[in-house]
Amino acid sequence: MISYEKNKRAKSFASFKRAEEREVAERKQREHEVELASIAEDARIQRAVEDEHERVIKEQNTIKRNKYVTES
């Protein structure tokens, strides 16, 4: 009977340990997904800023060129 109790406790502990490890792995996966989403959002914003910067530079160059042609 005593060996049955030890075996039962050992199985219970092992099950508890596996469940805990699974929860930790799931939590880490969720944290990883949140971090990836944040990185993707930052990259999207950075790209939008770069695109707008390029557009402004092109627009300024067009204005300068038109002003030069008009004044010449």
All heavy atoms as a GROMACS GRO file, in nm:
protein
  605
    1MET      N    1   0.082  -0.119   0.000
    1MET     CA    2   0.000   0.000   0.000
    1MET      C    3   0.086   0.126   0.000
    1MET      O    4   0.054   0.220  -0.067
    1MET     CB    5  -0.092  -0.005   0.122
    1MET     CG    6  -0.201   0.096   0.120
    1MET     SD    7  -0.335   0.036   0.022
    1MET     CE    8  -0.469   0.102   0.108
    2ILE      N    9   0.196   0.122   0.076
    2ILE     CA   10   0.283   0.239   0.083
    2ILE      C   11   0.345   0.266  -0.054
    2ILE      O   12   0.354   0.380  -0.098
    2ILE     CB   13   0.392   0.220   0.191
    2ILE    CG1   14   0.326   0.219   0.328
    2ILE    CG2   15   0.494   0.331   0.184
    2ILE    CD1   16   0.421   0.186   0.440
    3SER      N   17   0.389   0.164  -0.124
    3SER     CA   18   0.450   0.184  -0.255
    3SER      C   19   0.346   0.239  -0.354
    3SER      O   20   0.379   0.319  -0.439
    3SER     CB   21   0.513   0.054  -0.302
    3SER     OG   22   0.446  -0.004  -0.406
    4TYR      N   23   0.222   0.199  -0.340
    4TYR     CA   24   0.115   0.253  -0.425
    4TYR      C   25   0.100   0.403  -0.400
    4TYR      O   26   0.086   0.481  -0.493
    4TYR     CB   27  -0.016   0.179  -0.397
    4TYR     CG   28  -0.133   0.240  -0.471
    4TYR    CD1   29  -0.148   0.222  -0.608
    4TYR    CD2   30  -0.228   0.317  -0.404
    4TYR    CE1   31  -0.253   0.279  -0.676
    4TYR    CE2   32  -0.334   0.374  -0.471
    4TYR     CZ   33  -0.346   0.354  -0.608
    4TYR     OH   34  -0.450   0.411  -0.675
    5GLU      N   35   0.102   0.444  -0.274
    5GLU     CA   36   0.091   0.586  -0.239
    5GLU      C   37   0.207   0.665  -0.298
    5GLU      O   38   0.187   0.774  -0.351
    5GLU     CB   39   0.086   0.606  -0.087
    5GLU     CG   40  -0.049   0.592  -0.025
    5GLU     CD   41  -0.148   0.694  -0.077
    5GLU    OE1   42  -0.115   0.815  -0.085
    5GLU    OE2   43  -0.260   0.653  -0.112
    6LYS      N   44   0.331   0.613  -0.286
    6LYS     CA   45   0.448   0.682  -0.342
    6LYS      C   46   0.434   0.695  -0.492
    6LYS      O   47   0.461   0.800  -0.549
    6LYS     CB   48   0.576   0.605  -0.308
    6LYS     CG   49   0.630   0.630  -0.172
    6LYS     CD   50   0.763   0.558  -0.158
    6LYS     CE   51   0.832   0.597  -0.031
    6LYS     NZ   52   0.961   0.529  -0.018
    7ASN      N   53   0.393   0.588  -0.556
    7ASN     CA   54   0.377   0.587  -0.701
    7ASN      C   55   0.270   0.688  -0.742
    7ASN      O   56   0.286   0.762  -0.838
    7ASN     CB   57   0.342   0.447  -0.749
    7ASN     CG   58   0.355   0.434  -0.899
    7ASN    OD1   59   0.421   0.515  -0.963
    7ASN    ND2   60   0.292   0.333  -0.954
    8LYS      N   61   0.160   0.691  -0.668
    8LYS     CA   62   0.052   0.783  -0.697
    8LYS      C   63   0.100   0.928  -0.682
    8LYS      O   64   0.071   1.013  -0.765
    8LYS     CB   65  -0.067   0.756  -0.603
    8LYS     CG   66  -0.189   0.836  -0.636
    8LYS     CD   67  -0.306   0.798  -0.547
    8LYS     CE   68  -0.425   0.883  -0.575
    8LYS     NZ   69  -0.536   0.852  -0.484
    9ARG      N   70   0.176   0.955  -0.574
    9ARG     CA   71   0.228   1.091  -0.553
    9ARG      C   72   0.328   1.129  -0.662
    9ARG      O   73   0.328   1.240  -0.710
    9ARG     CB   74   0.294   1.101  -0.416
    9ARG     CG   75   0.198   1.121  -0.306
    9ARG     CD   76   0.270   1.154  -0.177
    9ARG     NE   77   0.204   1.083  -0.070
    9ARG     CZ   78   0.263   1.025   0.030
    9ARG    NH1   79   0.393   1.030   0.043
    9ARG    NH2   80   0.193   0.962   0.122
   10ALA      N   81   0.412   1.034  -0.700
   10ALA     CA   82   0.511   1.059  -0.804
   10ALA      C   83   0.442   1.092  -0.936
   10ALA      O   84   0.481   1.184  -1.006
   10ALA     CB   85   0.604   0.940  -0.820
   11LYS      N   86   0.338   1.015  -0.970
   11LYS     CA   87   0.263   1.042  -1.093
   11LYS      C   88   0.194   1.178  -1.084
   11LYS      O   89   0.193   1.253  -1.180
   11LYS     CB   90   0.161   0.933  -1.119
   11LYS     CG   91   0.220   0.804  -1.169
   11LYS     CD   92   0.112   0.702  -1.195
   11LYS     CE   93   0.171   0.571  -1.241
   11LYS     NZ   94   0.069   0.469  -1.262
   12SER      N   95   0.137   1.206  -0.969
   12SER     CA   96   0.069   1.332  -0.950
   12SER      C   97   0.167   1.448  -0.965
   12SER      O   98   0.139   1.547  -1.032
   12SER     CB   99   0.002   1.337  -0.813
   12SER     OG  100  -0.058   1.461  -0.793
   13PHE      N  101   0.285   1.436  -0.904
   13PHE     CA  102   0.386   1.539  -0.915
   13PHE      C  103   0.433   1.554  -1.058
   13PHE      O  104   0.447   1.665  -1.109
   13PHE     CB  105   0.505   1.509  -0.823
   13PHE     CG  106   0.613   1.612  -0.833
   13PHE    CD1  107   0.598   1.736  -0.774
   13PHE    CD2  108   0.729   1.585  -0.904
   13PHE    CE1  109   0.697   1.832  -0.784
   13PHE    CE2  110   0.829   1.681  -0.916
   13PHE     CZ  111   0.812   1.804  -0.855
   14ALA      N  112   0.456   1.442  -1.126
   14ALA     CA  113   0.500   1.446  -1.266
   14ALA      C  114   0.394   1.513  -1.354
   14ALA      O  115   0.427   1.595  -1.440
   14ALA     CB  116   0.531   1.306  -1.316
   15SER      N  117   0.268   1.482  -1.331
   15SER     CA  118   0.160   1.544  -1.408
   15SER      C  119   0.156   1.694  -1.381
   15SER      O  120   0.141   1.774  -1.473
   15SER     CB  121   0.026   1.482  -1.371
   15SER     OG  122   0.023   1.347  -1.405
   16PHE      N  123   0.170   1.729  -1.254
   16PHE     CA  124   0.170   1.870  -1.217
   16PHE      C  125   0.288   1.942  -1.283
   16PHE      O  126   0.273   2.050  -1.337
   16PHE     CB  127   0.179   1.884  -1.064
   16PHE     CG  128   0.191   2.024  -1.018
   16PHE    CD1  129   0.082   2.110  -1.019
   16PHE    CD2  130   0.313   2.073  -0.972
   16PHE    CE1  131   0.093   2.240  -0.977
   16PHE    CE2  132   0.326   2.204  -0.929
   16PHE     CZ  133   0.216   2.288  -0.932
   17LYS      N  134   0.405   1.879  -1.281
   17LYS     CA  135   0.525   1.938  -1.340
   17LYS      C  136   0.508   1.957  -1.491
   17LYS      O  137   0.543   2.062  -1.545
   17LYS     CB  138   0.645   1.848  -1.310
   17LYS     CG  139   0.776   1.906  -1.347
   17LYS     CD  140   0.810   2.023  -1.257
   17LYS     CE  141   0.948   2.074  -1.290
   17LYS     NZ  142   0.974   2.203  -1.231
   18ARG      N  143   0.454   1.858  -1.560
   18ARG     CA  144   0.431   1.869  -1.705
   18ARG      C  145   0.331   1.980  -1.734
   18ARG      O  146   0.350   2.058  -1.828
   18ARG     CB  147   0.382   1.737  -1.762
   18ARG     CG  148   0.491   1.634  -1.783
   18ARG     CD  149   0.443   1.517  -1.867
   18ARG     NE  150   0.326   1.450  -1.811
   18ARG     CZ  151   0.330   1.352  -1.722
   18ARG    NH1  152   0.445   1.308  -1.677
   18ARG    NH2  153   0.219   1.296  -1.678
   19ALA      N  154   0.226   1.990  -1.655
   19ALA     CA  155   0.126   2.095  -1.675
   19ALA      C  156   0.190   2.232  -1.654
   19ALA      O  157   0.165   2.326  -1.731
   19ALA     CB  158   0.008   2.075  -1.581
   20GLU      N  159   0.274   2.242  -1.553
   20GLU     CA  160   0.342   2.369  -1.525
   20GLU      C  161   0.436   2.405  -1.641
   20GLU      O  162   0.438   2.520  -1.686
   20GLU     CB  163   0.420   2.358  -1.395
   20GLU     CG  164   0.491   2.486  -1.356
   20GLU     CD  165   0.570   2.471  -1.228
   20GLU    OE1  166   0.600   2.358  -1.187
   20GLU    OE2  167   0.603   2.575  -1.170
   21GLU      N  168   0.510   2.308  -1.691
   21GLU     CA  169   0.601   2.332  -1.803
   21GLU      C  170   0.524   2.374  -1.928
   21GLU      O  171   0.567   2.461  -2.003
   21GLU     CB  172   0.684   2.208  -1.832
   21GLU     CG  173   0.788   2.180  -1.723
   21GLU     CD  174   0.855   2.044  -1.738
   21GLU    OE1  175   0.812   1.964  -1.824
   21GLU    OE2  176   0.950   2.019  -1.662
   22ARG      N  177   0.408   2.311  -1.949
   22ARG     CA  178   0.325   2.346  -2.064
   22ARG      C  179   0.273   2.490  -2.050
   22ARG      O  180   0.275   2.567  -2.146
   22ARG     CB  181   0.209   2.247  -2.077
   22ARG     CG  182   0.127   2.266  -2.202
   22ARG     CD  183   0.023   2.157  -2.225
   22ARG     NE  184  -0.054   2.120  -2.107
   22ARG     CZ  185  -0.042   2.005  -2.041
   22ARG    NH1  186   0.045   1.914  -2.081
   22ARG    NH2  187  -0.117   1.979  -1.936
   23GLU      N  188   0.231   2.528  -1.931
   23GLU     CA  189   0.184   2.665  -1.907
   23GLU      C  190   0.296   2.766  -1.931
   23GLU      O  191   0.274   2.871  -1.991
   23GLU     CB  192   0.131   2.679  -1.765
   23GLU     CG  193  -0.003   2.613  -1.743
   23GLU     CD  194  -0.049   2.621  -1.598
   23GLU    OE1  195   0.008   2.701  -1.521
   23GLU    OE2  196  -0.142   2.548  -1.562
   24VAL      N  197   0.416   2.733  -1.884
   24VAL     CA  198   0.530   2.823  -1.905
   24VAL      C  199   0.560   2.836  -2.054
   24VAL      O  200   0.582   2.946  -2.104
   24VAL     CB  201   0.655   2.772  -1.827
   24VAL    CG1  202   0.780   2.846  -1.869
   24VAL    CG2  203   0.633   2.784  -1.677
   25ALA      N  204   0.559   2.726  -2.126
   25ALA     CA  205   0.585   2.729  -2.270
   25ALA      C  206   0.478   2.811  -2.343
   25ALA      O  207   0.510   2.890  -2.432
   25ALA     CB  208   0.590   2.587  -2.325
   26GLU      N  209   0.352   2.795  -2.304
   26GLU     CA  210   0.244   2.871  -2.367
   26GLU      C  211   0.258   3.020  -2.336
   26GLU      O  212   0.238   3.105  -2.423
   26GLU     CB  213   0.108   2.819  -2.320
   26GLU     CG  214   0.074   2.682  -2.376
   26GLU     CD  215  -0.050   2.621  -2.314
   26GLU    OE1  216  -0.106   2.680  -2.218
   26GLU    OE2  217  -0.092   2.514  -2.361
   27ARG      N  218   0.295   3.053  -2.213
   27ARG     CA  219   0.313   3.194  -2.175
   27ARG      C  220   0.428   3.254  -2.255
   27ARG      O  221   0.416   3.364  -2.308
   27ARG     CB  222   0.342   3.206  -2.026
   27ARG     CG  223   0.363   3.351  -1.980
   27ARG     CD  224   0.400   3.362  -1.832
   27ARG     NE  225   0.505   3.273  -1.789
   27ARG     CZ  226   0.636   3.295  -1.808
   27ARG    NH1  227   0.676   3.404  -1.870
   27ARG    NH2  228   0.725   3.209  -1.763
   28LYS      N  229   0.538   3.181  -2.269
   28LYS     CA  230   0.652   3.231  -2.346
   28LYS      C  231   0.613   3.250  -2.492
   28LYS      O  232   0.654   3.347  -2.556
   28LYS     CB  233   0.770   3.136  -2.335
   28LYS     CG  234   0.841   3.144  -2.202
   28LYS     CD  235   0.961   3.052  -2.197
   28LYS     CE  236   1.032   3.063  -2.064
   28LYS     NZ  237   1.150   2.975  -2.058
   29GLN      N  238   0.532   3.158  -2.546
   29GLN     CA  239   0.487   3.169  -2.684
   29GLN      C  240   0.400   3.294  -2.702
   29GLN      O  241   0.416   3.367  -2.800
   29GLN     CB  242   0.409   3.043  -2.726
   29GLN     CG  243   0.359   3.046  -2.868
   29GLN     CD  244   0.470   3.049  -2.970
   29GLN    OE1  245   0.580   3.000  -2.947
   29GLN    NE2  246   0.443   3.107  -3.084
   30ARG      N  247   0.309   3.318  -2.607
   30ARG     CA  248   0.226   3.438  -2.616
   30ARG      C  249   0.311   3.564  -2.608
   30ARG      O  250   0.289   3.660  -2.684
   30ARG     CB  251   0.121   3.439  -2.505
   30ARG     CG  252   0.005   3.344  -2.528
   30ARG     CD  253  -0.108   3.367  -2.428
   30ARG     NE  254  -0.067   3.356  -2.289
   30ARG     CZ  255  -0.061   3.243  -2.219
   30ARG    NH1  256  -0.094   3.129  -2.277
   30ARG    NH2  257  -0.024   3.244  -2.092
   31GLU      N  258   0.408   3.567  -2.518
   31GLU     CA  259   0.497   3.683  -2.506
   31GLU      C  260   0.574   3.704  -2.636
   31GLU      O  261   0.592   3.818  -2.681
   31GLU     CB  262   0.594   3.665  -2.390
   31GLU     CG  263   0.528   3.673  -2.254
   31GLU     CD  264   0.621   3.636  -2.140
   31GLU    OE1  265   0.736   3.593  -2.166
   31GLU    OE2  266   0.579   3.649  -2.023
   32HIS      N  267   0.619   3.594  -2.696
   32HIS     CA  268   0.692   3.602  -2.821
   32HIS      C  269   0.605   3.659  -2.932
   32HIS      O  270   0.648   3.745  -3.010
   32HIS     CB  271   0.743   3.462  -2.858
   32HIS     CG  272   0.822   3.456  -2.984
   32HIS    ND1  273   0.948   3.510  -2.995
   32HIS    CD2  274   0.793   3.402  -3.105
   32HIS    CE1  275   0.991   3.490  -3.118
   32HIS    NE2  276   0.900   3.425  -3.186
   33GLU      N  277   0.480   3.613  -2.939
   33GLU     CA  278   0.388   3.663  -3.041
   33GLU      C  279   0.359   3.811  -3.022
   33GLU      O  280   0.351   3.886  -3.120
   33GLU     CB  281   0.260   3.581  -3.039
   33GLU     CG  282   0.279   3.439  -3.092
   33GLU     CD  283   0.158   3.350  -3.070
   33GLU    OE1  284   0.058   3.395  -3.010
   33GLU    OE2  285   0.165   3.233  -3.111
   34VAL      N  286   0.345   3.854  -2.897
   34VAL     CA  287   0.322   3.996  -2.869
   34VAL      C  288   0.443   4.078  -2.913
   34VAL      O  289   0.429   4.185  -2.974
   34VAL     CB  290   0.290   4.019  -2.720
   34VAL    CG1  291   0.297   4.165  -2.683
   34VAL    CG2  292   0.154   3.961  -2.685
   35GLU      N  293   0.562   4.027  -2.882
   35GLU     CA  294   0.684   4.098  -2.921
   35GLU      C  295   0.697   4.107  -3.073
   35GLU      O  296   0.731   4.212  -3.127
   35GLU     CB  297   0.806   4.027  -2.862
   35GLU     CG  298   0.936   4.100  -2.889
   35GLU     CD  299   1.056   4.034  -2.827
   35GLU    OE1  300   1.042   3.926  -2.765
   35GLU    OE2  301   1.166   4.089  -2.840
   36LEU      N  302   0.666   3.998  -3.142
   36LEU     CA  303   0.671   4.000  -3.288
   36LEU      C  304   0.570   4.098  -3.348
   36LEU      O  305   0.601   4.170  -3.443
   36LEU     CB  306   0.646   3.860  -3.345
   36LEU     CG  307   0.759   3.760  -3.330
   36LEU    CD1  308   0.716   3.624  -3.385
   36LEU    CD2  309   0.884   3.806  -3.399
   37ALA      N  310   0.452   4.103  -3.290
   37ALA     CA  311   0.350   4.198  -3.337
   37ALA      C  312   0.398   4.341  -3.316
   37ALA      O  313   0.379   4.427  -3.402
   37ALA     CB  314   0.218   4.174  -3.265
   38SER      N  315   0.462   4.366  -3.204
   38SER     CA  316   0.515   4.499  -3.175
   38SER      C  317   0.625   4.537  -3.274
   38SER      O  318   0.628   4.649  -3.326
   38SER     CB  319   0.568   4.504  -3.032
   38SER     OG  320   0.630   4.628  -3.007
   39ILE      N  321   0.713   4.443  -3.302
   39ILE     CA  322   0.821   4.468  -3.398
   39ILE      C  323   0.762   4.495  -3.537
   39ILE      O  324   0.807   4.586  -3.607
   39ILE     CB  325   0.919   4.349  -3.402
   39ILE    CG1  326   0.997   4.344  -3.270
   39ILE    CG2  327   1.012   4.358  -3.521
   39ILE    CD1  328   1.078   4.216  -3.252
   40ALA      N  329   0.663   4.417  -3.576
   40ALA     CA  330   0.600   4.436  -3.707
   40ALA      C  331   0.532   4.573  -3.716
   40ALA      O  332   0.542   4.641  -3.819
   40ALA     CB  333   0.498   4.325  -3.733
   41GLU      N  334   0.466   4.614  -3.608
   41GLU     CA  335   0.400   4.746  -3.607
   41GLU      C  336   0.505   4.857  -3.614
   41GLU      O  337   0.487   4.954  -3.688
   41GLU     CB  338   0.314   4.760  -3.481
   41GLU     CG  339   0.243   4.893  -3.470
   41GLU     CD  340   0.140   4.920  -3.578
   41GLU    OE1  341   0.105   4.827  -3.654
   41GLU    OE2  342   0.095   5.036  -3.588
   42ASP      N  343   0.614   4.843  -3.541
   42ASP     CA  344   0.721   4.943  -3.546
   42ASP      C  345   0.779   4.952  -3.687
   42ASP      O  346   0.806   5.061  -3.737
   42ASP     CB  347   0.832   4.910  -3.447
   42ASP     CG  348   0.791   4.930  -3.302
   42ASP    OD1  349   0.685   4.993  -3.278
   42ASP    OD2  350   0.865   4.884  -3.213
   43ALA      N  351   0.798   4.837  -3.751
   43ALA     CA  352   0.852   4.834  -3.887
   43ALA      C  353   0.755   4.900  -3.985
   43ALA      O  354   0.797   4.973  -4.075
   43ALA     CB  355   0.882   4.691  -3.929
   44ARG      N  356   0.626   4.874  -3.966
   44ARG     CA  357   0.525   4.935  -4.054
   44ARG      C  358   0.527   5.087  -4.040
   44ARG      O  359   0.525   5.160  -4.140
   44ARG     CB  360   0.386   4.882  -4.020
   44ARG     CG  361   0.276   4.930  -4.115
   44ARG     CD  362   0.138   4.898  -4.061
   44ARG     NE  363   0.107   4.970  -3.940
   44ARG     CZ  364   0.074   5.100  -3.935
   44ARG    NH1  365   0.070   5.173  -4.045
   44ARG    NH2  366   0.045   5.158  -3.821
   45ILE      N  367   0.535   5.134  -3.917
   45ILE     CA  368   0.538   5.279  -3.893
   45ILE      C  369   0.666   5.340  -3.951
   45ILE      O  370   0.661   5.444  -4.017
   45ILE     CB  371   0.527   5.308  -3.741
   45ILE    CG1  372   0.386   5.273  -3.692
   45ILE    CG2  373   0.560   5.453  -3.711
   45ILE    CD1  374   0.372   5.274  -3.541
   46GLN      N  375   0.778   5.273  -3.929
   46GLN     CA  376   0.906   5.322  -3.983
   46GLN      C  377   0.900   5.332  -4.134
   46GLN      O  378   0.946   5.429  -4.194
   46GLN     CB  379   1.021   5.231  -3.940
   46GLN     CG  380   1.157   5.275  -3.987
   46GLN     CD  381   1.200   5.406  -3.926
   46GLN    OE1  382   1.164   5.440  -3.815
   46GLN    NE2  383   1.278   5.482  -4.001
   47ARG      N  384   0.843   5.231  -4.199
   47ARG     CA  385   0.831   5.232  -4.345
   47ARG      C  386   0.742   5.347  -4.391
   47ARG      O  387   0.772   5.415  -4.490
   47ARG     CB  388   0.776   5.098  -4.394
   47ARG     CG  389   0.763   5.088  -4.542
   47ARG     CD  390   0.899   5.092  -4.608
   47ARG     NE  391   0.880   5.093  -4.752
   47ARG     CZ  392   0.971   5.129  -4.837
   47ARG    NH1  393   1.089   5.166  -4.795
   47ARG    NH2  394   0.946   5.127  -4.965
   48ALA      N  395   0.633   5.370  -4.321
   48ALA     CA  396   0.543   5.480  -4.357
   48ALA      C  397   0.614   5.615  -4.344
   48ALA      O  398   0.599   5.703  -4.430
   48ALA     CB  399   0.418   5.477  -4.269
   49VAL      N  400   0.694   5.630  -4.239
   49VAL     CA  401   0.769   5.755  -4.220
   49VAL      C  402   0.871   5.772  -4.332
   49VAL      O  403   0.885   5.882  -4.388
   49VAL     CB  404   0.838   5.755  -4.081
   49VAL    CG1  405   0.939   5.868  -4.070
   49VAL    CG2  406   0.735   5.765  -3.971
   50GLU      N  407   0.941   5.665  -4.367
   50GLU     CA  408   1.039   5.672  -4.475
   50GLU      C  409   0.973   5.706  -4.609
   50GLU      O  410   1.025   5.786  -4.686
   50GLU     CB  411   1.116   5.541  -4.486
   50GLU     CG  412   1.211   5.518  -4.370
   50GLU     CD  413   1.271   5.379  -4.369
   50GLU    OE1  414   1.239   5.297  -4.459
   50GLU    OE2  415   1.351   5.352  -4.278
   51ASP      N  416   0.859   5.644  -4.637
   51ASP     CA  417   0.786   5.672  -4.760
   51ASP      C  418   0.743   5.819  -4.766
   51ASP      O  419   0.756   5.885  -4.870
   51ASP     CB  420   0.664   5.582  -4.774
   51ASP     CG  421   0.700   5.438  -4.804
   51ASP    OD1  422   0.817   5.410  -4.838
   51ASP    OD2  423   0.610   5.351  -4.791
   52GLU      N  424   0.693   5.870  -4.655
   52GLU     CA  425   0.650   6.010  -4.650
   52GLU      C  426   0.769   6.103  -4.667
   52GLU      O  427   0.761   6.204  -4.737
   52GLU     CB  428   0.578   6.039  -4.518
   52GLU     CG  429   0.526   6.180  -4.505
   52GLU     CD  430   0.421   6.219  -4.607
   52GLU    OE1  431   0.364   6.130  -4.674
   52GLU    OE2  432   0.393   6.340  -4.622
   53HIS      N  433   0.880   6.069  -4.607
   53HIS     CA  434   1.002   6.150  -4.620
   53HIS      C  435   1.046   6.156  -4.768
   53HIS      O  436   1.079   6.264  -4.818
   53HIS     CB  437   1.113   6.092  -4.532
   53HIS     CG  438   1.241   6.167  -4.537
   53HIS    ND1  439   1.256   6.291  -4.480
   53HIS    CD2  440   1.360   6.137  -4.595
   53HIS    CE1  441   1.378   6.334  -4.501
   53HIS    NE2  442   1.443   6.241  -4.570
   54GLU      N  443   1.047   6.042  -4.834
   54GLU     CA  444   1.082   6.039  -4.977
   54GLU      C  445   0.985   6.123  -5.060
   54GLU      O  446   1.026   6.194  -5.151
   54GLU     CB  447   1.083   5.894  -5.028
   54GLU     CG  448   1.199   5.813  -4.980
   54GLU     CD  449   1.194   5.670  -5.029
   54GLU    OE1  450   1.135   5.645  -5.136
   54GLU    OE2  451   1.248   5.582  -4.960
   55ARG      N  452   0.857   6.114  -5.028
   55ARG     CA  453   0.757   6.192  -5.102
   55ARG      C  454   0.781   6.341  -5.085
   55ARG      O  455   0.776   6.418  -5.181
   55ARG     CB  456   0.616   6.156  -5.054
   55ARG     CG  457   0.504   6.220  -5.138
   55ARG     CD  458   0.370   6.212  -5.070
   55ARG     NE  459   0.363   6.289  -4.948
   55ARG     CZ  460   0.353   6.422  -4.941
   55ARG    NH1  461   0.351   6.495  -5.051
   55ARG    NH2  462   0.345   6.484  -4.824
   56VAL      N  463   0.812   6.383  -4.963
   56VAL     CA  464   0.835   6.526  -4.935
   56VAL      C  465   0.959   6.573  -5.010
   56VAL      O  466   0.959   6.682  -5.070
   56VAL     CB  467   0.849   6.550  -4.783
   56VAL    CG1  468   0.903   6.689  -4.754
   56VAL    CG2  469   0.715   6.530  -4.714
   57ILE      N  470   1.064   6.494  -5.010
   57ILE     CA  471   1.186   6.532  -5.082
   57ILE      C  472   1.158   6.547  -5.231
   57ILE      O  473   1.200   6.646  -5.295
   57ILE     CB  474   1.299   6.431  -5.057
   57ILE    CG1  475   1.349   6.445  -4.913
   57ILE    CG2  476   1.414   6.448  -5.156
   57ILE    CD1  477   1.448   6.339  -4.870
   58LYS      N  478   1.085   6.452  -5.289
   58LYS     CA  479   1.051   6.461  -5.432
   58LYS      C  480   0.967   6.586  -5.459
   58LYS      O  481   0.989   6.655  -5.559
   58LYS     CB  482   0.975   6.335  -5.477
   58LYS     CG  483   1.062   6.214  -5.491
   58LYS     CD  484   0.981   6.092  -5.534
   58LYS     CE  485   1.067   5.968  -5.540
   58LYS     NZ  486   0.988   5.849  -5.575
   59GLU      N  487   0.872   6.612  -5.372
   59GLU     CA  488   0.786   6.729  -5.389
   59GLU      C  489   0.869   6.858  -5.380
   59GLU      O  490   0.850   6.950  -5.461
   59GLU     CB  491   0.677   6.730  -5.283
   59GLU     CG  492   0.572   6.838  -5.302
   59GLU     CD  493   0.461   6.827  -5.201
   59GLU    OE1  494   0.411   6.715  -5.178
   59GLU    OE2  495   0.425   6.932  -5.144
   60GLN      N  496   0.960   6.865  -5.286
   60GLN     CA  497   1.046   6.984  -5.273
   60GLN      C  498   1.134   7.001  -5.397
   60GLN      O  499   1.152   7.114  -5.445
   60GLN     CB  500   1.133   6.974  -5.148
   60GLN     CG  501   1.057   6.992  -5.019
   60GLN     CD  502   1.144   6.966  -4.896
   60GLN    OE1  503   1.252   6.908  -4.905
   60GLN    NE2  504   1.093   7.010  -4.781
   61ASN      N  505   1.187   6.891  -5.447
   61ASN     CA  506   1.270   6.900  -5.568
   61ASN      C  507   1.188   6.946  -5.688
   61ASN      O  508   1.236   7.024  -5.771
   61ASN     CB  509   1.336   6.765  -5.597
   61ASN     CG  510   1.447   6.734  -5.499
   61ASN    OD1  511   1.502   6.824  -5.434
   61ASN    ND2  512   1.480   6.607  -5.484
   62THR      N  513   1.066   6.899  -5.699
   62THR     CA  514   0.978   6.942  -5.808
   62THR      C  515   0.950   7.092  -5.797
   62THR      O  516   0.954   7.164  -5.897
   62THR     CB  517   0.846   6.863  -5.804
   62THR    OG1  518   0.875   6.724  -5.820
   62THR    CG2  519   0.751   6.908  -5.915
   63ILE      N  520   0.922   7.139  -5.676
   63ILE     CA  521   0.895   7.281  -5.654
   63ILE      C  522   1.018   7.364  -5.692
   63ILE      O  523   1.007   7.467  -5.761
   63ILE     CB  524   0.851   7.308  -5.509
   63ILE    CG1  525   0.712   7.248  -5.485
   63ILE    CG2  526   0.852   7.457  -5.476
   63ILE    CD1  527   0.670   7.244  -5.339
   64LYS      N  528   1.135   7.321  -5.647
   64LYS     CA  529   1.259   7.394  -5.680
   64LYS      C  530   1.282   7.396  -5.830
   64LYS      O  531   1.320   7.500  -5.887
   64LYS     CB  532   1.378   7.328  -5.610
   64LYS     CG  533   1.385   7.351  -5.462
   64LYS     CD  534   1.504   7.278  -5.403
   64LYS     CE  535   1.505   7.286  -5.252
   64LYS     NZ  536   1.616   7.206  -5.193
   65ARG      N  537   1.262   7.282  -5.897
   65ARG     CA  538   1.282   7.275  -6.042
   65ARG      C  539   1.183   7.366  -6.114
   65ARG      O  540   1.221   7.442  -6.203
   65ARG     CB  541   1.267   7.130  -6.090
   65ARG     CG  542   1.303   7.116  -6.238
   65ARG     CD  543   1.285   6.974  -6.291
   65ARG     NE  544   1.143   6.940  -6.290
   65ARG     CZ  545   1.091   6.839  -6.221
   65ARG    NH1  546   1.166   6.760  -6.150
   65ARG    NH2  547   0.961   6.814  -6.226
   66ASN      N  548   1.057   7.362  -6.073
   66ASN     CA  549   0.956   7.448  -6.137
   66ASN      C  550   0.986   7.595  -6.114
   66ASN      O  551   0.970   7.677  -6.206
   66ASN     CB  552   0.816   7.414  -6.083
   66ASN     CG  553   0.767   7.280  -6.133
   66ASN    OD1  554   0.819   7.224  -6.229
   66ASN    ND2  555   0.666   7.226  -6.065
   67LYS      N  556   1.032   7.629  -5.996
   67LYS     CA  557   1.066   7.767  -5.966
   67LYS      C  558   1.186   7.811  -6.051
   67LYS      O  559   1.186   7.922  -6.106
   67LYS     CB  560   1.100   7.783  -5.818
   67LYS     CG  561   1.130   7.923  -5.776
   67LYS     CD  562   1.155   7.930  -5.625
   67LYS     CE  563   1.189   8.073  -5.585
   67LYS     NZ  564   1.219   8.084  -5.443
   68TYR      N  565   1.284   7.725  -6.065
   68TYR     CA  566   1.403   7.757  -6.147
   68TYR      C  567   1.362   7.776  -6.292
   68TYR      O  568   1.404   7.873  -6.358
   68TYR     CB  569   1.507   7.646  -6.134
   68TYR     CG  570   1.626   7.667  -6.223
   68TYR    CD1  571   1.727   7.756  -6.187
   68TYR    CD2  572   1.638   7.597  -6.343
   68TYR    CE1  573   1.836   7.776  -6.268
   68TYR    CE2  574   1.748   7.617  -6.426
   68TYR     CZ  575   1.846   7.706  -6.388
   68TYR     OH  576   1.954   7.727  -6.469
   69VAL      N  577   1.278   7.687  -6.345
   69VAL     CA  578   1.235   7.697  -6.484
   69VAL      C  579   1.151   7.823  -6.504
   69VAL      O  580   1.166   7.895  -6.604
   69VAL     CB  581   1.155   7.571  -6.525
   69VAL    CG1  582   1.086   7.590  -6.660
   69VAL    CG2  583   1.246   7.449  -6.528
   70THR      N  584   1.066   7.854  -6.412
   70THR     CA  585   0.979   7.972  -6.423
   70THR      C  586   1.060   8.101  -6.420
   70THR      O  587   1.033   8.195  -6.494
   70THR     CB  588   0.876   7.975  -6.309
   70THR    OG1  589   0.800   7.853  -6.312
   70THR    CG2  590   0.781   8.092  -6.322
   71GLU      N  591   1.162   8.104  -6.334
   71GLU     CA  592   1.243   8.226  -6.320
   71GLU      C  593   1.347   8.240  -6.426
   71GLU      O  594   1.403   8.348  -6.445
   71GLU     CB  595   1.308   8.228  -6.180
   71GLU     CG  596   1.206   8.247  -6.068
   71GLU     CD  597   1.270   8.243  -5.930
   71GLU    OE1  598   1.392   8.220  -5.919
   71GLU    OE2  599   1.196   8.262  -5.833
   72SER      N  600   1.376   8.134  -6.501
   72SER     CA  601   1.482   8.140  -6.602
   72SER      C  602   1.436   8.204  -6.731
   72SER      O  603   1.331   8.213  -6.772
   72SER     CB  604   1.535   8.001  -6.636
   72SER     OG  605   1.599   7.948  -6.524
   0.00000   0.00000   0.00000
